[in-house]
């Protein structure tokens, strides 16, 4: 592409960072800056808190870490100059210090000509949902306009554009040519359109395009989906980066807005693909950032473990997945066959470890009945999974879904055991949707559908007693999930649920199950947050919850 003499080229470096890894994050800044300058970019933009990773939480209070981050910014500026990139303006996020109070700040710095050339501190510090920034950082007080090659660039950090007033309102009076914002905005289903609508409002407010550069990657239970974009004041998208992958794209700004080119527009993902890829990325990065090369998971032949194993195969390769079939006398032949077929389809390791003899030993000692006899089977399986984890250095995966987690329909220290829970925030009905999508995706790419059809179509059962079905203990999932969505994500109380049209018996049953299971949920492994309200960070009831209305 030919660049006019009167244009300014931006490089949008949508990268995956790791909390605390100053050297690794710094190397990515160098790598992407080299590529950007090779493509004639002048301004290279990275996500919020690039150098430190995000969110750093209480690590920000450690003065030695803040000093090391500042040293890294200075060292990068020097190295960029030494490599011949002194003319580039490299926009990175990091942690700074409010020198008057000795407290941390969420900071943007611009590296140019061998020095930290300019800086800006985030004004609005979110304190809701997954965010705890108001407790950690102090607020910036000044708006900043960068003068680069005759263009006026207003800057902001993430929440600064979500709130009315503040730096954006001030920038609207300063005749800027573009509003540049760096972000660490976590994924949740449907959030992309919300971001675009927000960007369009802010572009209209400042009468200039908005560059929205977002982080990508998993960090603990958060998944950042990327999806960076540029939008003009008429609401037209000028650039949209893909979701869930690192990406480098370019856009040229001119003084004549009509001449500013529309860059690449990556296709939007459908809801099921979006959520599936979020879960896979969350698992992949949790493994990488905690130094696991493989995973182990119990394969029951059911849909949950099938979906989790398939996600694991997509995250790290089937040859790094150990599937363990642990049948008992209650396990149907169909379930055993489905587990074996799944492992074969994925190219995963497959091992059978029957629990019948171990269960008989427990029964000879304890003479258990009812729920206790059912749960001891799950706990035997949990011990076997953890034995594989320990002996082979694998990350054990818990296969439970959000519906089960909500209602306590899992055995603590049994099927709830593990180091990560990939579908923890996925309702059961959505589990089926994701499984069907993954099979369709395989077929559309002339590949073998990985998940056996019978695992998708058969009635769900824990198979811990003869003829058991999930519906023996829970409402049918089609109904249950609608109530759970209203109760959890919409925060509807009992009166609201009845007004929604749910019958009184179902409402009381679901509320009782959810409220009584809080003590279990607090001990459940981390898993990727993919909805507006996930158990763990977002929604925590008191362990004793007497309020029922």
Order of alpha helices (4+ residues) and beta strands (2+ residues): beta-alpha-beta-alpha-beta-beta-beta-alpha-beta-beta-alpha-alpha-beta-alpha-beta-beta-beta-beta-beta-beta-alpha-beta-alpha-beta-alpha-beta-alpha-alpha-beta-alpha-alpha-alpha-alpha-alpha-alpha-alpha
